[in-house]
Amino acid sequence: MIERDDIDVIDIVTPNHTHAEIAIAAAEAGKHIISEKPLALTVEEAEQMYEAVKKHKVKHMICHNYRYVPAVQYIKKLIDDGRLGRIYHFRANYLQDWIMDPNFPLVWRLKKEVSGSGALGDIGAHSIDLARFLIGEFKELVGTTETFIKERPIGEMSGGLKAQSGGNEVGEVTVDDAVAFIARFENGTLGTFEASRFAGGNRNKNKFEINGEKGSVRWDMENMNNLEVFFQDDEPGLQGFRLINCTEEHHPYVGAYWPAGHIIGYEHTFIHLIHEFMKGIVEDYQPTPNFEDGVKNQKVLEAIDQSSETKQWVKL
Ligand SMILES: NC(=O)c1ccc[n+]([C@@H]2O[C@H](COP(=O)([O-])OP(=O)(O)OC[C@H]3O[C@@H](n4cnc5c(N)ncnc54)[C@H](O)[C@@H]3O)[C@@H](O)[C@H]2O)c1
C-alpha cells in the first residue's frame, strides 16, 4: 500500500509494536497517517514517528476516538465557556473484565514486547487522552500497577478480545492487569485514575466525572449519548444532576444524523475522527489528536510505569 501511488492515506490498525515502522515508512512515502493508540511502545519510538510526519509534511492523527463522542465534545465546550468554573477534580475509570479467566491465553495484548504495557496503554491511554483534551497537561503523578495472573496458556497472537483457549504450555504475562494513579495537572486540577481488565461485570466502563467551582459533569461510554450535569447556581429546590441526551442539533456532530432522541453509537466516534482527518487534508490544517498528542500521552504512560517501579512521584 505504501508503494502505491493511488493510495494517499495509511490507517494503522495493527498491534502496537508495528505502529512506528509502518508510520515512518508511510511518512517517507508522503502518505497521510492515522495510527491506532498507543502511538508506540516507547517515548523514543513515538518521538521518531512525530519527527517523520513533521519532516515529510503529512497530516497525522492518533485514534483516540472517545474525544469524538458528541457528549464529550459538549463537555469540552462547557469547560471552555467557563460553565464549570475552576476545575478541581478529574476522576476517571476505564474498567474491563475480559481476561479474568486464568485460562484466557497469552494474546499479544499481554506481552510487553508487542503491546508496550497492559491495561495502562490499552485503556488507561484513553483516559489520559481525555484528561489532556478536557483539563490540560499533566504536571506530576504517582501510580502503581499490578499483574494478578502472572502465567497463562500460550494462545494465538491475534484476536485481542476473542482469542482461542490455550493448550498446556504456559508463558509469562509481562504487562499490567490493572493500574491506579493520581496526578496533578498544570492548572491545579487533581486527577484520580484507574484502569483494569479485572473489574468483573464492567465490559467497557470508560467513565469520568469532573467537579468544578460552578458545576460538575459525568459521562460513561456505556451510555455514551447521555451527559449528567449539575450547576451550583440552580435554585435550591432543584439542585442535583440533570440527564441530557446529547442528540440535539446543538450537540457537535449529531446534526449530521437523525432527529433528536435518535441515538448514535461507538462506530460514529471513529466516523467523526476520520471526518476531522479528511477536513484537515482538504483544508490543509493539522487536526487533533495527532502524533504530538501521541508523544505527550506516551510520556504519561512511561511516567506511570516509572513511578510504579520506583514508588516515587514523577514530574512530566
Ligand atoms: N481506538 C480504539 O478504541 C481501539 C480499539 C481496539 C483496538 N485499538 C488498537 O488497534 C490496534 C489493533 O488492535 P486489535 O484489537 O484490532 O488487534 P487484533 O489482534 O484483533 O488485530 C490486529 C490485526 O493486525 C494484523 N497484523 C498483525 N501484524 C501485522 C503486520 N506486521 N502487518 C500487517 N498486519 C498485521 C493481524 O493479522 C490482525 O488482523 C492496537 O494498536 C490497539 O491498541 C484501538
The ligand as a Gaussian input file, in Angstrom:
#p B3LYP/6-31G(d) Opt

LIG

0 1
 N       -9.246000       3.268000      19.404000
 C       -9.788000       2.218000      19.972000
 O      -10.780000       2.335000      20.668000
 C       -9.177000       0.843000      19.750000
 C       -9.950000      -0.316000      19.966000
 C       -9.351000      -1.552000      19.731000
 C       -8.035000      -1.633000      19.312000
 N       -7.301000      -0.488000      19.139000
 C       -5.895000      -0.552000      18.682000
 O       -5.905000      -1.126000      17.377000
 C       -4.713000      -1.899000      17.192000
 C       -5.106000      -3.309000      16.801000
 O       -5.882000      -3.903000      17.841000
 P       -6.927000      -5.088000      17.531000
 O       -7.733000      -5.339000      18.749000
 O       -7.686000      -4.769000      16.270000
 O       -5.923000      -6.291000      17.289000
 P       -6.194000      -7.669000      16.544000
 O       -5.147000      -8.599000      17.018000
 O       -7.646000      -8.035000      16.649000
 O       -5.956000      -7.274000      15.006000
 C       -4.687000      -6.911000      14.541000
 C       -4.602000      -7.223000      13.043000
 O       -3.316000      -6.813000      12.588000
 C       -2.795000      -7.851000      11.728000
 N       -1.338000      -7.732000      11.760000
 C       -0.504000      -8.083000      12.769000
 N        0.775000      -7.775000      12.437000
 C        0.739000      -7.213000      11.219000
 C        1.730000      -6.696000      10.339000
 N        3.020000      -6.695000      10.699000
 N        1.324000      -6.178000       9.161000
 C        0.021000      -6.181000       8.820000
 N       -0.966000      -6.676000       9.585000
 C       -0.608000      -7.185000      10.779000
 C       -3.340000      -9.137000      12.330000
 O       -3.343000     -10.166000      11.375000
 C       -4.760000      -8.712000      12.720000
 O       -5.648000      -8.813000      11.632000
 C       -3.941000      -1.818000      18.501000
 O       -2.964000      -0.795000      18.397000
 C       -4.988000      -1.436000      19.520000
 O       -4.454000      -0.731000      20.628000
 C       -7.861000       0.728000      19.348000

